[in-house]
Amino acid sequence: MTARRIIARCTAVTVGLLLVASATAGAYLDGGWPLVAATWVIVLAVAASACALTWAIDNWNAR
Protein backbone atom coordinates (compact mmCIF):
# COMPACT_ATOMS: atom_id res chain seq x y z
CA MET A 1 0.00 0.00 0.00
CA THR A 2 1.37 3.39 -0.93
CA ALA A 3 1.92 6.19 1.56
CA ARG A 4 -0.81 8.28 -0.04
CA ARG A 5 -3.30 5.47 0.32
CA ILE A 6 -2.37 4.94 3.97
CA ILE A 7 -2.75 8.66 4.69
CA ALA A 8 -6.10 8.74 2.88
CA ARG A 9 -7.43 5.77 4.84
CA CYS A 10 -6.22 7.13 8.18
CA THR A 11 -7.80 10.49 7.41
CA ALA A 12 -11.08 8.83 6.45
CA VAL A 13 -11.11 6.76 9.64
CA THR A 14 -10.34 9.81 11.79
CA VAL A 15 -13.09 11.89 10.18
CA GLY A 16 -15.49 8.96 10.49
CA LEU A 17 -14.73 8.55 14.18
CA LEU A 18 -15.28 12.25 14.79
CA LEU A 19 -18.64 12.07 13.01
CA VAL A 20 -19.66 9.01 15.05
CA ALA A 21 -18.62 10.73 18.28
CA SER A 22 -20.64 13.84 17.47
CA ALA A 23 -23.66 11.77 16.39
CA THR A 24 -23.44 9.74 19.61
CA ALA A 25 -23.25 12.87 21.74
CA GLY A 26 -26.19 14.42 19.90
CA ALA A 27 -28.21 11.23 20.24
CA TYR A 28 -27.54 11.09 23.97
CA LEU A 29 -28.60 14.69 24.46
CA ASP A 30 -31.75 14.21 22.36
CA GLY A 31 -33.03 10.86 23.57
CA GLY A 32 -30.72 9.17 26.01
CA TRP A 33 -29.21 5.71 25.81
CA PRO A 34 -31.88 4.07 23.59
CA LEU A 35 -31.17 6.60 20.85
CA VAL A 36 -27.42 6.09 21.32
CA ALA A 37 -27.92 2.35 20.82
CA ALA A 38 -29.97 2.98 17.67
CA THR A 39 -27.29 5.34 16.37
CA TRP A 40 -24.60 2.70 16.90
CA VAL A 41 -26.68 0.04 15.14
CA ILE A 42 -26.95 2.35 12.12
CA VAL A 43 -23.23 3.21 12.27
CA LEU A 44 -22.26 -0.47 12.42
CA ALA A 45 -24.57 -1.32 9.52
CA VAL A 46 -23.10 1.46 7.38
CA ALA A 47 -19.55 0.44 8.33
CA ALA A 48 -20.23 -3.21 7.45
CA SER A 49 -21.67 -2.28 4.08
CA ALA A 50 -18.75 0.06 3.36
CA CYS A 51 -16.29 -2.72 4.22
CA ALA A 52 -18.13 -5.17 1.99
CA LEU A 53 -18.19 -2.69 -0.88
CA THR A 54 -14.49 -1.93 -0.46
CA TRP A 55 -13.68 -5.64 -0.38
CA ALA A 56 -15.76 -6.25 -3.53
CA ILE A 57 -14.11 -3.36 -5.41
CA ASP A 58 -10.62 -4.48 -4.36
CA ASN A 59 -11.36 -8.03 -5.51
CA TRP A 60 -12.80 -6.74 -8.78
CA ASN A 61 -9.73 -4.61 -9.42
CA ALA A 62 -7.38 -7.48 -8.53
CA ARG A 63 -8.62 -9.56 -11.45
C-alpha positions in Angstrom: 0.0 0.0 0.0 1.4 3.4 -0.9 1.9 6.2 1.6 -0.8 8.3 0.0 -3.3 5.5 0.3 -2.4 4.9 4.0 -2.8 8.7 4.7 -6.1 8.7 2.9 -7.4 5.8 4.8 -6.2 7.1 8.2 -7.8 10.5 7.4 -11.1 8.8 6.4 -11.1 6.8 9.6 -10.3 9.8 11.8 -13.1 11.9 10.2 -15.5 9.0 10.5 -14.7 8.5 14.2 -15.3 12.2 14.8 -18.6 12.1 13.0 -19.7 9.0 15.0 -18.6 10.7 18.3 -20.6 13.8 17.5 -23.7 11.8 16.4 -23.4 9.7 19.6 -23.3 12.9 21.7 -26.2 14.4 19.9 -28.2 11.2 20.2 -27.5 11.1 24.0 -28.6 14.7 24.5 -31.7 14.2 22.4 -33.0 10.9 23.6 -30.7 9.2 26.0 -29.2 5.7 25.8 -31.9 4.1 23.6 -31.2 6.6 20.9 -27.4 6.1 21.3 -27.9 2.4 20.8 -30.0 3.0 17.7 -27.3 5.3 16.4 -24.6 2.7 16.9 -26.7 0.0 15.1 -27.0 2.3 12.1 -23.2 3.2 12.3 -22.3 -0.5 12.4 -24.6 -1.3 9.5 -23.1 1.5 7.4 -19.5 0.4 8.3 -20.2 -3.2 7.4 -21.7 -2.3 4.1 -18.8 0.1 3.4 -16.3 -2.7 4.2 -18.1 -5.2 2.0 -18.2 -2.7 -0.9 -14.5 -1.9 -0.5 -13.7 -5.6 -0.4 -15.8 -6.2 -3.5 -14.1 -3.4 -5.4 -10.6 -4.5 -4.4 -11.4 -8.0 -5.5 -12.8 -6.7 -8.8 -9.7 -4.6 -9.4 -7.4 -7.5 -8.5 -8.6 -9.6 -11.4 
